[in-house]
């Protein structure tokens, strides 16, 4: 396959919503080179292939929170409807719904990106175990260093709180 879609590009389009990693319909439509409405139409025609653990529609609150936390959503943030969110299994199911060579190749690239993310998460777990072993060996003088390293490797998966000034409503 011609590596037109980089794993890094795909990973940047994976979000953590409702405790699972998902890709949004407009990002997938762009990767498949189809209109978002066409993708949604095919999903609705084959809705029995997409149970709740494969695909769900974002609530207004989730969508507003995502827009607030992500600068790279561009013009889609003004969309009148909330997007569909596809889990890894939902993305795999899309290849059966969108029957084109492009869809198959894009799905392969996306599956590789999800696998690479899992590998990175597992490596992080190994690093935590090694850190625990080192922490038990060394005395209190390195406690500050261990705390700093833990903060770096333990990123929160939930969206961050918005930063900036808060106004007091009277």
Residue, then its C-alpha position, 0 to 999 in steps of 0.5 A: x500500500x502506498x503510505x499516503x496516510x501516516x500512522x502519526x496522522x491517524x493517531x492524532x485523530x483518535x480521541x478518548x471519549x466515554x472511556x474508549x478510544x474512538x475516531x470521529x465520522x468526519x475524520x474517517x470520511x476524509x481518510x476514505x475520501x467520501x463525504x461525511x453525509x455518505x459515510x453516515x448514510x451507509x452506517x444508518x443503512x447498516x445500523x445493525x452492524x454497529x452496536x453501541x460498543x462499535x459506534x455511538x453518537x456524541x451528546x451535545x455536552x461531549x461535543x462542546x467539551x471536545x470542541x473546547x479542548x481541541x483546536x484542530x477541528x476547524x469548520x466541523x465545530x459549527x456542524x448542526x449535528x453531533x458526530x458519530x464516534x467509532x471504536x476500533x471495532x466500528x472502524x473495522x466494520x466500516x470496511x464492510x459497509x464502504x466497499x472500495x479498495x480505498x476503504x480497505x487500505x485505509x482500514x488497514x492503516x487505521x488498525x495498525x495505528x490502534x495496534x501501535x497505540x496499544x504497544x505504546x501503552x504497554x511500554x508505559x506499563x513496563x516503565x511504571x513497573x521498572x520505576x516501582x522496582x527502582x523506587x523501592x531500592x533507593x532512598x528518599x533523596x530520589x523521591x522527588x525525581x520519581x514523582x516527576x517521572x511518574x507525572x510525565x508518564x501518567x497522562x490523563x486520558x480525559x480531556x483537560x479542563x479549559x484554561x483561561x479567565x473565568x467570568x463571574x456571572x451576576 
